[in-house]
Amino acid sequence: MEQVTFRLLQEVYSGVLQNLYVQAFLWALVFDILTGHYKAHKCHEMTSRKGLDGLVKHLLIAALVLTAYPYLRILGYGTIGIGMEIG
């Protein structure tokens, strides 16, 4: 196992957005937010509470994936990180 240094973290994090799985995950997240907003608007269920709760949940999921995936990749568990994005 290689030692995790700031330089290594910087290299991995700089390339995380070029990963196609990460890009697909983020686009799916944006699509889910937009369709949820559209559905709430169409069903006349738009409230600031529901909208804020949904956005916070989506942002937390995105933060979890964008934080955990590089560490899993460094530790040699990149396929688990990809599975986390897909699943």
C-alpha positions as CSV (number, residue, x, y, z in Angstrom):
1,M,0.0,0.0,0.0
2,E,1.4,3.4,-0.9
3,Q,1.6,6.2,1.5
4,V,-1.1,8.9,1.0
5,T,0.6,12.2,0.6
6,F,-0.9,15.6,-0.2
7,R,0.7,15.5,-3.7
8,L,-0.9,12.1,-4.4
9,L,-4.3,13.4,-3.2
10,Q,-3.9,16.4,-5.4
11,E,-3.2,14.3,-8.5
12,V,-6.1,12.0,-7.9
13,Y,-8.6,14.8,-7.1
14,S,-7.5,16.8,-10.1
15,G,-8.5,13.9,-12.4
16,V,-11.7,12.8,-10.7
17,L,-13.9,14.9,-12.9
18,Q,-12.4,13.4,-16.0
19,N,-13.6,10.0,-15.0
20,L,-16.6,9.0,-17.1
21,Y,-18.3,7.2,-14.2
22,V,-18.1,10.3,-12.1
23,Q,-19.4,12.5,-14.9
24,A,-22.3,10.1,-15.6
25,F,-23.1,10.1,-11.9
26,L,-23.1,13.9,-11.6
27,W,-25.3,14.3,-14.8
28,A,-27.7,11.7,-13.4
29,L,-27.9,13.6,-10.1
30,V,-28.6,16.9,-12.0
31,F,-31.3,15.1,-14.0
32,D,-32.9,13.7,-10.9
33,I,-33.0,17.2,-9.3
34,L,-34.6,18.7,-12.4
35,T,-37.2,16.0,-12.8
36,G,-38.0,16.2,-9.1
37,H,-38.5,20.0,-9.4
38,Y,-40.6,19.5,-12.5
39,K,-42.8,16.9,-10.8
40,A,-43.3,19.0,-7.7
41,H,-44.2,22.0,-9.9
42,K,-46.7,19.9,-12.0
43,C,-48.4,18.4,-8.9
44,H,-48.5,21.7,-7.1
45,E,-46.5,20.4,-4.2
46,M,-43.6,22.9,-4.4
47,T,-42.6,24.1,-1.0
48,S,-39.3,25.5,0.1
49,R,-39.0,22.8,2.8
50,K,-39.3,19.9,0.3
51,G,-37.0,21.6,-2.2
52,L,-34.3,22.3,0.3
53,D,-34.5,18.8,1.8
54,G,-34.1,17.3,-1.7
55,L,-31.2,19.6,-2.6
56,V,-29.4,18.9,0.7
57,K,-29.8,15.1,0.2
58,H,-28.4,15.3,-3.3
59,L,-25.5,17.5,-2.3
60,L,-24.6,15.2,0.5
61,I,-24.6,12.2,-1.8
62,A,-22.4,14.1,-4.3
63,A,-20.0,15.1,-1.5
64,L,-19.8,11.5,-0.3
65,V,-19.0,10.2,-3.7
66,L,-16.5,12.9,-4.6
67,T,-14.8,12.5,-1.3
68,A,-14.8,8.7,-1.0
69,Y,-14.0,7.7,-4.6
70,P,-10.5,9.2,-4.7
71,Y,-9.5,7.6,-1.4
72,L,-10.9,4.2,-2.6
73,R,-8.9,4.6,-5.8
74,I,-5.7,5.4,-3.9
75,L,-6.2,2.4,-1.6
76,G,-6.7,0.1,-4.6
77,Y,-10.4,-0.3,-4.3
78,G,-11.4,1.8,-7.4
79,T,-13.9,-0.8,-8.5
80,I,-15.8,-0.4,-5.2
81,G,-15.8,3.3,-5.8
82,I,-17.3,2.8,-9.3
83,G,-19.9,0.5,-7.8
84,M,-20.7,3.1,-5.2
85,E,-21.4,5.6,-8.1
86,I,-23.5,3.2,-10.1
87,G,-25.5,1.6,-7.3
